[in-house]
């Protein structure tokens, strides 16, 4: 299963952005961003905001994984 918090953390590093930068863009605190990055699931509204700020559609990654898991069941 995708660890969405880890993916967000990796994307932030790939873009050479700081937690402070993301927190400012999201209108929240650094503590909230660290909490998000420590989770393997988050609220879809927040994920949508993060996807827009980081210009990466994390929903596609989640959907792709779900598709693979469903195909394994068939």
Beta strands, then each sheet from edge to edge (+ up, - down):
end
